[in-house]
Structures are given as structure tokens and as C-alpha cells.
């Protein structure tokens, strides 16, 4: 009796939790209850939205990291008393250091080996400007850097999408340099693409007034276009372009906060706050460029080019330009979530309309209804009252499946609906095994209660073995599959777990309760199983 009591308590508790999780989908007002899960999320193929495949320019990102590290090396060399000039090789993967003294080559080489183990010190070549020391990333370090860049790109995109308000986005790596994104329910396609695809690489460069723009630029310099309309603090019209040092003095990687604000002309701007390391570098750079023009470049476009009047401490700056309020808010989002370490481009774009998703839902519901009715009729005809019990367990299994989707925050997709339909057929498998085993035990002239106990005990191993192998398959599909395949794997796994619980635990409980409260000879439940075998 004690065993019956605790099994009944567990079953009732599970049923109540299941009812609470499912009720959120039919009563939206319950979604405000803190302890209840959110309603089941619909995937891209059911709700509609955007499917994107992005390609990342890893070569440019590695070259950018090399340039920034070159600034750190030059700063460390200057602190160590090694005066040197920094050049970047045309291939973008090699740095050239030109020490101002002959003995600086050996000193710089020792500094690199001691403090910058990720750098490979190359050969020394002679030129008109003096001896040059070639430095590049070690191959193993560059490989790790590329992996970190892709991981950071995925995290940054996820932060932007979360700030954009997309429910249950799917973002995953695809190969070495591609990212797949699914945004269910997105209607403003243009703004989503701008927010996601915007690199938001913020860099600070020295303006080179000693270089004249032309077909052939001086080594280490480049011409950058200027945003339409902004003006420098000196009031010069910035409608053309400027020649800047190609290597940035500082990047936006050290930004810890970005907020929309208004400048002294009451125009929208973005206020940024650097980290302690970035603030120290910003103060040093502005101290070196007093009375010189300093360009703030966003995604290759000069936003403003103020003249530095004094050293700026505190790590605060602002980006001004011809922004609207919405543009300033979006820019603050992408800067706050982090600039993309690699420039991304849209390789593939697909838009799924909500009407197609509605058709899929209707087709899935129809398939589920037809499958359920077919299974229930077969079970009722073959096993009578026992079949009725199996049909009740089928309804309970599907309810547990949908409750699990909501409880674990899973997303229901079109392949997931296929998993639900498959679960309908598989869930009665265990009942068939148990019922047929009970028939065999009754055929051996065992008493009814003993036959039921033996039927559940002997069938349990077969049920567990078959379902565990299917669970293993679902785990493999989830681990190595993409979004739709994962949706099928999740639904299949939840359905299998729910069917094992209802068939082995709840069905056994109901059999025991029925046999206890009724005489087995006249209860009408199990005798039908026995009679069907003759």
C-alpha cells in the first residue's frame, strides 16, 4: 500500500505540473506568473522570419589584430628605451620594425621572445631606411586566433539579436568561416540585416596631412571616405575624404559601455566609455597628438575628425555624425554588445512568410489527429478496456511532450511536428509489449495479479533497450545536426522519455489500483487481454 501511495503522489504531481505548463499556451494571462514556463516557441518554418548565412573575412580580422599588437609592441619597446618605427608589410600578415639604432635589432628580438611569445621573429633585411626586423604570428597561434574570432563573432551577433528582441534565435557556426542565423518572427527585415551585418569596427587613426591623395599612396596610409554631413570640432566640412595611417592607434575592442546621447548642438550622438586598459591607451595617444587631427572611423568611414587640444583622461569619448535617434540607438547596441572582430557579409538570405508556417501547422495538426485516431482505434479493437487505458496514456504522453517543450524552452519546428507524430506511434509500442506479455503469463495459468506483475517485469527490459537505443540516436542527431534536425531530435527524445514514464510507471500504477479495488475476475479489463489470445 505504501508503494501504491507514493507512486500515486508522483503521478498526480507530474500531471499537475504538465497541466500548468500546457495551460500557459491557452491562457496568455498566465505568462506573467514567475514560476510558469514561457509558451512554446515556434521555429522559423512555423512562425515565419529570416534565414541568413553569413561569411566572415578572417584574413582581414587577423591582419587587424596584427596591427593592433604591433602598436603594443612598439609601446613596450619605447618603454624599454628601444626607439623604433613600425611598418606593415603589403601582405598584411607581417610587421616590419625599423629600430633607430643598430643595436636595437637584438634588443627588440629579445623583447619579443620574452614578452610576446605568440610572435615569430623572422629574418633581418636591409633597406634604404635601415635594417628591418620581420615579425608575424606563429602558425599555431594564428589558428587559435581564427577560432577565437569566430567564437567572438557568434557571441557578438547573439548579443545584438537579443538586444533586438528576437525570441529563440538560432545561431551556429557552419564550417570554418560561416555562420547560420535563423530569426523567427522578424518582420523588419531591413533593420535586422543592418543591425546584424554591421561590423561596427571602431578604430582611431592619425590624420596624415603630409600625404596628398592620389593614385599611388604612401606606404602605410590609405584614403578613407567621410560620412555625409558631419563636421569636425574645428568646423571644417567633412564631405570628401581624408588620408589616414592604415594601422589604427586604438580599436573599439576596449569599449565597455555605449549609450545614445546628444552633443552640444543637440544632435544625436553616441557616448562611449573605455575599459581601464583602453582609457590608458586613449590618454597616451591623445597626449602624443596634441594640436593634431584625430579621426574616429566606424566601418571604414570617418565619422568625425577632431583636433586634439589636450590630453584626454577618464576614458570617455563621443561619436558624432549625421545620426538619427534610431541610428544612434542601434549604433550604441552594436558597440555595447561588441564590435564584430571580423567583417561579415550576407551569402544567403531567405524569408519565410507566416502564411507558409500556418499551412505547416495545419498540416501537422491534421497528420497528428489522423495518426492518433488510427492508433486509438487499433488499440481499442485489439485490447478492449486495456486498449482504452493505452489510449489514455497516449494522451498523457503527448501532453508531457508539449509540457517538456515549454519547460525546457525548446522550439517547435516542422521536423519537430514530425517527431510528435512519430511519438504517437512509438508510445503505444510499450503498451503492446506489456499487454502481450500479460497474455503469455495468463496462458501459463498464473493468477491475474501475478500475471500483471510478471508482464510488466519481463517487458521492462525490452522497452528500456529499444527506447535507449532510440535516445542514443536522438542524442547524435542533436549533437551533429543543424537547426531543423535538432528540433526533430529534441521532440523525439522528449516523446520517448514521456512514453517510458507513462507505459512503465503510470500504466502499472493504474493496473494495480484497478486490481486492488475490483475483483480481477469481473473487472473487465485484463480478462479481455486473456480472451483475445484464444
C-alpha positions as a printed Julia matrix, in Angstrom:
534×3 Matrix{Float64}:
   0.0     0.0     0.0
   2.88    2.34    0.8
   4.33    1.78   -2.69
   0.95    2.48   -4.25
   0.6     5.7    -2.27
   3.93    7.25   -3.25
   3.54    6.22   -6.91
   0.12    7.87   -6.93
   1.57   11.06   -5.44
   4.31   11.17   -8.08
   1.85   10.61  -10.92
  -0.57   13.28   -9.67
   2.29   15.76   -9.17
   3.58   15.17  -12.7
   0.06   15.55  -14.1
  -0.41   18.89  -12.27
   2.95   20.22  -13.49
   2.07   19.09  -17.0
  -1.3    20.87  -16.87
   0.32   24.07  -15.57
   2.96   24.07  -18.33
   0.42   23.48  -21.08
  -2.14   25.99  -19.77
   0.25   28.87  -20.5
  -0.21   28.22  -24.22
  -4.01   28.62  -23.98
  -4.25   31.31  -21.29
  -1.81   34.14  -22.17
  -2.53   35.95  -18.91
  -0.72   33.14  -17.05
   2.58   34.03  -18.77
   3.14   36.72  -16.14
   3.35   34.06  -13.39
   7.04   33.84  -12.49
   7.23   30.1   -11.82
   5.44   29.07  -15.01
   7.45   28.48  -18.2
   7.0    30.61  -21.29
   4.65   29.42  -24.04
   6.11   27.04  -26.61
   8.24   28.89  -29.14
   7.6    28.26  -32.81
  10.54   27.86  -35.13
  11.28   29.75  -38.31
   9.42   27.29  -40.55
   6.22   27.62  -38.48
   6.27   31.25  -37.41
   8.0    32.85  -40.39
  11.1    35.02  -40.28
  14.58   35.26  -41.77
  17.23   32.66  -42.53
  20.73   34.06  -43.09
  24.1    32.6   -43.93
  26.98   34.98  -43.18
  30.57   34.75  -44.32
  33.37   36.15  -42.14
  36.52   37.8   -43.54
  39.03   36.13  -41.24
  42.11   37.28  -43.19
  41.26   40.95  -42.64
  40.46   40.3   -38.97
  43.84   38.61  -38.42
  45.58   41.5   -40.19
  43.75   43.98  -37.94
  44.79   42.07  -34.82
  48.37   42.05  -36.05
  48.34   45.83  -36.5
  46.96   46.44  -33.01
  49.5    44.08  -31.49
  52.19   45.96  -33.39
  51.18   49.13  -31.56
  51.51   47.31  -28.23
  54.95   46.01  -29.23
  56.08   49.49  -30.26
  54.78   50.97  -26.99
  56.58   48.28  -24.94
  59.76   48.86  -26.94
  59.62   52.59  -26.3
  59.11   51.96  -22.58
  62.22   49.75  -22.67
  64.22   52.52  -24.36
  64.17   50.92  -27.81
  63.2    53.6   -30.3
  61.68   52.04  -33.41
  59.37   52.71  -36.33
  56.56   50.34  -37.25
  55.61   49.43  -40.8
  53.17   46.86  -42.09
  54.11   44.55  -44.92
  52.0    44.6   -48.07
  50.67   41.07  -47.45
  49.02   42.2   -44.21
  50.47   39.26  -42.27
  53.92   40.62  -41.43
  55.11   43.58  -39.37
  58.34   45.44  -40.08
  60.16   47.15  -37.22
  62.92   49.63  -38.05
  64.99   50.41  -34.92
  66.61   53.83  -34.95
  69.84   52.35  -33.57
  71.78   49.4   -34.92
  71.81   47.51  -31.62
  68.05   47.9   -31.41
  67.54   44.82  -33.61
  68.93   42.45  -30.98
  67.21   44.27  -28.12
  63.86   44.18  -29.91
  64.27   40.48  -30.72
  64.91   39.71  -27.05
  61.88   41.8   -26.05
  59.65   39.89  -28.46
  60.84   36.49  -27.22
  60.38   37.5   -23.56
  57.0    39.28  -23.69
  55.31   38.3   -26.94
  55.51   34.54  -27.24
  52.73   34.46  -29.82
  55.01   36.24  -32.32
  57.52   34.54  -34.59
  60.68   36.61  -35.08
  61.7    36.38  -38.73
  64.74   37.47  -40.67
  66.51   40.83  -40.72
  66.62   42.58  -44.08
  68.48   45.7   -45.14
  66.84   48.63  -46.89
  67.49   52.28  -47.61
  65.78   53.23  -44.34
  67.92   50.8   -42.34
  67.65   47.26  -41.07
  64.17   45.81  -40.7
  63.05   43.05  -38.36
  60.18   40.97  -39.76
  57.64   39.7   -37.24
  54.47   37.61  -37.76
  52.08   35.37  -35.83
  53.13   31.82  -35.05
  51.03   29.39  -37.18
  49.51   27.62  -34.17
  48.67   30.97  -32.57
  47.07   32.25  -35.78
  44.91   29.12  -35.94
  43.71   29.68  -32.36
  43.14   33.36  -33.15
  40.89   32.5   -36.08
  38.84   30.16  -33.87
  38.53   32.83  -31.19
  37.47   35.4   -33.78
  34.65   33.14  -34.99
  33.53   32.37  -31.43
  33.56   36.07  -30.56
  31.64   36.86  -33.74
  28.91   34.37  -32.79
  28.69   35.76  -29.24
  28.54   39.32  -30.53
  25.81   38.5   -33.01
  23.83   36.73  -30.29
  24.11   39.79  -28.05
  22.88   42.08  -30.82
  19.98   39.8   -31.68
  18.96   39.51  -28.02
  19.01   43.3   -27.75
  16.91   43.47  -30.92
  14.25   41.39  -29.15
  14.12   38.21  -31.23
  12.69   35.24  -29.31
  14.61   31.97  -29.57
  17.06   32.83  -32.37
  19.21   30.02  -33.72
  22.87   31.0   -34.28
  25.51   28.43  -35.08
  28.86   28.02  -36.81
  28.84   26.41  -40.22
  32.3    25.35  -41.35
  35.37   27.44  -40.56
  34.18   30.88  -41.67
  30.39   30.8   -41.99
  27.56   31.48  -39.54
  23.95   30.38  -39.89
  21.25   32.54  -38.27
  17.5    31.94  -38.01
  15.3    34.75  -36.7
  11.7    33.58  -36.11
   9.01   36.24  -36.16
  11.17   39.07  -37.54
   9.18   41.46  -39.73
  11.56   44.42  -40.1
  14.0    42.64  -42.4
  15.99   45.71  -43.44
  16.72   46.86  -39.91
  17.57   43.35  -38.75
  20.08   42.96  -41.59
  21.64   46.33  -40.79
  21.94   45.51  -37.1
  23.32   42.02  -37.65
  25.59   42.67  -40.61
  27.06   45.92  -39.36
  30.63   45.24  -38.42
  30.78   48.23  -36.05
  34.57   48.18  -36.1
  35.5    51.35  -34.31
  39.09   52.47  -34.8
  41.08   55.65  -34.16
  43.66   56.82  -36.69
  46.13   59.67  -37.09
  45.29   62.03  -39.93
  48.14   62.45  -42.43
  48.07   65.99  -43.84
  51.6    65.46  -45.2
  50.33   62.92  -47.72
  48.46   64.07  -50.84
  45.65   61.78  -52.02
  46.45   60.2   -55.37
  46.6    57.04  -57.37
  49.74   55.94  -55.53
  49.54   56.34  -51.77
  52.49   56.47  -49.4
  53.28   53.16  -47.68
  51.17   52.56  -44.58
  48.49   55.13  -45.5
  45.04   54.91  -47.05
  42.24   57.2   -48.16
  39.05   56.95  -46.09
  35.68   58.41  -47.09
  33.82   60.65  -44.7
  30.23   60.41  -43.62
  27.94   62.92  -45.28
  27.29   65.99  -43.22
  29.47   65.69  -40.09
  31.86   68.43  -39.17
  34.99   68.39  -37.13
  35.25   70.35  -33.94
  37.26   72.91  -35.87
  34.27   73.41  -38.18
  35.84   72.09  -41.38
  33.42   70.49  -43.82
  33.97   66.75  -43.94
  32.2    65.92  -47.2
  35.13   64.35  -49.05
  37.8    62.13  -47.59
  40.98   62.07  -45.53
  44.29   60.27  -45.73
  44.92   58.3   -42.54
  47.51   55.92  -41.23
  46.31   52.47  -42.23
  47.25   50.97  -38.86
  44.86   52.12  -36.12
  46.19   53.61  -32.91
  43.28   52.22  -30.88
  40.29   49.98  -31.55
  36.81   49.68  -30.09
  37.57   46.31  -28.51
  38.2    48.05  -25.19
  34.77   49.72  -25.1
  32.8    48.66  -22.02
  29.72   50.84  -22.48
  27.98   52.82  -25.23
  24.85   54.94  -24.85
  22.87   57.21  -27.18
  23.23   60.86  -26.2
  23.11   64.41  -27.61
  26.07   66.67  -28.37
  26.45   70.39  -27.71
  24.45   71.14  -30.88
  21.62   68.92  -29.56
  22.28   66.37  -32.3
  22.13   62.61  -31.63
  25.49   61.05  -30.87
  26.89   58.0   -29.08
  28.8    58.32  -25.81
  31.41   55.6   -25.24
  33.35   54.5   -22.17
  36.67   52.64  -22.42
  37.99   49.98  -20.08
  40.95   50.75  -17.83
  43.37   49.49  -20.47
  41.62   51.4   -23.25
  41.44   54.58  -21.16
  45.19   54.41  -20.52
  45.93   53.97  -24.23
  43.46   56.72  -25.19
  45.13   59.12  -22.77
  48.59   58.26  -24.11
  47.53   58.64  -27.76
  45.76   61.96  -27.26
  48.81   63.2   -25.36
  51.02   62.38  -28.36
  48.64   64.03  -30.86
  48.06   67.43  -29.22
  47.2    70.04  -31.9
  46.87   67.25  -34.48
  43.76   65.86  -36.13
  42.49   62.55  -34.83
  39.98   60.52  -36.92
  37.24   58.33  -35.46
  36.49   55.64  -38.06
  33.44   53.37  -37.97
  33.33   50.53  -40.51
  35.86   52.26  -42.75
  34.06   55.63  -42.76
  35.34   58.66  -40.86
  32.58   59.83  -38.53
  34.46   62.8   -37.08
  38.0    64.17  -37.08
  38.51   66.49  -34.1
  41.73   68.36  -33.4
  43.17   67.22  -30.07
  43.61   70.27  -27.86
  44.78   68.48  -24.72
  45.39   65.05  -23.26
  42.03   63.33  -22.62
  41.83   61.27  -19.45
  38.95   59.36  -17.9
  38.35   57.05  -20.85
  35.27   58.87  -22.2
  34.63   59.96  -25.77
  31.73   60.56  -28.12
  30.97   59.7   -31.74
  29.19   62.5   -33.56
  27.75   62.45  -37.04
  24.56   62.78  -39.04
  22.73   60.19  -36.94
  19.02   59.93  -36.39
  17.86   58.98  -32.91
  17.15   55.4   -34.07
  20.56   55.12  -35.76
  22.27   56.32  -32.58
  20.36   53.72  -30.56
  21.28   50.92  -32.98
  24.93   52.0   -33.04
  25.0    52.02  -29.23
  23.58   48.47  -29.25
  26.24   47.11  -31.6
  29.07   48.92  -29.81
  27.84   47.85  -26.39
  27.49   44.22  -27.47
  30.93   44.48  -29.04
  32.22   45.2   -32.49
  32.42   42.23  -34.78
  36.05   41.08  -34.81
  35.59   40.05  -38.45
  33.69   41.75  -41.22
  30.67   39.67  -42.23
  28.75   39.58  -45.49
  25.38   38.02  -46.28
  25.95   34.99  -48.5
  22.37   33.73  -48.42
  19.07   35.25  -47.33
  15.71   33.51  -47.2
  12.46   34.96  -45.91
   9.71   32.62  -44.71
   6.22   34.1   -44.61
   3.87   33.44  -41.68
   1.21   32.05  -44.04
   3.53   29.19  -45.0
   4.07   28.49  -41.31
   0.31   28.49  -40.69
  -0.17   25.96  -43.51
   2.55   23.78  -41.98
   0.87   23.91  -38.56
  -2.49   22.93  -40.05
  -0.91   20.06  -41.96
   0.94   18.89  -38.84
  -2.21   19.03  -36.71
  -4.11   17.07  -39.33
  -1.37   14.41  -39.5
  -1.27   14.17  -35.71
  -5.05   13.89  -35.42
  -5.32   11.21  -38.11
  -2.4     9.26  -36.63
  -3.79    9.47  -33.11
  -7.29    8.33  -34.15
  -5.84    5.45  -36.14
  -3.66    4.26  -33.26
  -6.5     4.6   -30.74
  -8.91    2.6   -32.89
  -6.43   -0.22  -33.33
  -5.64   -0.36  -29.61
  -9.34   -0.29  -28.71
 -10.2    -3.1   -31.11
  -7.27   -5.3   -30.13
  -7.25   -4.85  -26.35
 -10.68   -3.58  -25.31
 -10.58   -1.87  -21.92
  -6.83   -2.3   -21.76
  -6.67   -0.51  -25.09
  -8.69    2.32  -23.56
  -6.05    2.58  -20.84
  -3.33    2.7   -23.51
  -5.22    5.49  -25.31
  -5.41    7.5   -22.08
  -1.65    7.01  -21.65
  -1.17    8.2   -25.24
  -2.93   11.48  -24.46
  -0.87   11.81  -21.28
   2.34   11.14  -23.23
   1.63   13.85  -25.82
   0.73   16.26  -23.0
   4.01   15.52  -21.25
   5.84   16.05  -24.55
   4.43   19.55  -25.07
   4.9    20.38  -21.39
   8.57   19.4   -21.74
   8.98   21.64  -24.79
   7.74   24.59  -22.76
   9.59   23.67  -19.57
  12.98   23.38  -21.27
  12.43   26.36  -23.57
  12.67   24.22  -26.7
  11.49   25.46  -30.09
   8.83   23.57  -32.05
   9.71   23.25  -35.73
   8.16   21.43  -38.69
  10.51   18.44  -38.2
   9.53   18.64  -34.53
   5.91   18.09  -35.52
   7.1    15.02  -37.41
   8.71   13.91  -34.14
   5.36   14.34  -32.37
   3.58   12.2   -34.98
   6.31    9.57  -34.67
   5.93    9.62  -30.88
   2.22    8.85  -31.25
   3.05    5.59  -32.95
   6.0     4.71  -30.73
   4.27    5.49  -27.43
   1.89    2.53  -27.7
   4.77    0.18  -28.51
   5.49   -0.31  -24.84
   1.83   -0.97  -24.05
   1.65   -3.62  -26.78
   4.74   -5.37  -25.38
   3.31   -5.31  -21.86
  -0.16   -6.5   -22.89
   1.2    -9.36  -25.0
   3.46  -10.42  -22.15
   0.5   -10.45  -19.77
  -1.34  -12.69  -22.24
   1.54  -15.15  -22.18
   1.58  -15.22  -18.38
  -2.19  -15.74  -18.24
  -1.77  -18.59  -20.73
   0.55  -20.21  -18.18
  -2.35  -20.22  -15.68
  -0.86  -17.54  -13.4
  -3.29  -15.6   -11.2
  -4.3   -12.27  -12.67
  -2.3   -10.09  -10.25
   0.79  -12.28  -10.71
   0.38  -12.21  -14.5
   0.23   -8.4   -14.5
   3.28   -8.13  -12.28
   5.24  -10.61  -14.43
   4.09   -8.9   -17.63
   5.45   -5.51  -16.56
   8.62   -7.0   -15.12
   9.52   -9.13  -18.16
   8.62   -6.45  -20.74
  10.52   -3.71  -18.96
  13.97   -4.78  -20.21
  12.83   -4.9   -23.85
  11.17   -1.48  -23.54
  14.24    0.1   -21.96
  16.64   -1.41  -24.51
  14.66   -0.29  -27.56
  13.99    3.2   -26.22
  17.55    3.77  -25.02
  18.94    2.98  -28.47
  16.49    5.48  -29.97
  17.54    8.04  -27.34
  21.16    7.49  -28.35
  20.24    8.17  -31.97
  18.41   11.34  -30.93
  21.48   12.48  -28.98
  23.7    12.0   -32.05
  21.23   13.91  -34.23
  21.16   16.78  -31.72
  24.93   16.94  -31.38
  25.8    16.91  -35.08
  22.61   18.15  -36.72
  21.57   21.64  -37.75
  18.51   23.56  -36.55
  15.64   21.52  -38.13
  17.34   18.2   -37.36
  17.91   19.32  -33.78
  14.23   20.2   -33.46
  13.3    16.67  -34.53
  15.86   15.17  -32.11
  14.56   17.18  -29.13
  10.94   16.27  -29.8
  11.8    12.6   -30.35
  13.83   12.42  -27.12
  11.11   14.08  -25.03
   8.48   11.8   -26.56
  10.49    8.68  -25.76
  11.06    9.71  -22.15
   7.38   10.59  -21.73
   6.22    7.28  -23.26
   8.52    5.26  -20.99
   7.19    7.08  -17.93
   3.53    6.58  -18.83
   3.87    2.96  -20.02
   6.1     1.6   -17.27
   5.2     3.76  -14.31
   1.69    5.22  -14.71
   0.14    2.24  -16.53
   1.47   -0.16  -13.9
   0.02    2.08  -11.21
  -3.44    2.11  -12.82
  -3.39   -1.65  -13.24
  -2.53   -2.09   -9.55
  -5.25    0.34   -8.45
  -7.85   -1.39  -10.6
  -6.9    -4.88   -9.4
  -6.93   -3.77   -5.74
 -10.33   -2.13   -5.95
 -12.01   -4.72   -8.14
 -12.05   -8.46   -8.32
  -9.84   -9.44  -11.24
 -12.41  -11.91  -12.48
 -15.09   -9.24  -13.03
 -13.15   -6.04  -13.59
 -13.46   -6.46  -17.38
 -10.02   -5.03  -18.04
  -7.38   -7.75  -18.09
  -9.66  -10.7   -18.92
 -10.18   -9.13  -22.34
  -6.44   -9.4   -22.91
  -6.55  -13.04  -21.91
  -9.57  -13.76  -24.08
  -8.06  -12.1   -27.13
  -5.27  -14.65  -27.16
  -7.59  -17.64  -27.78
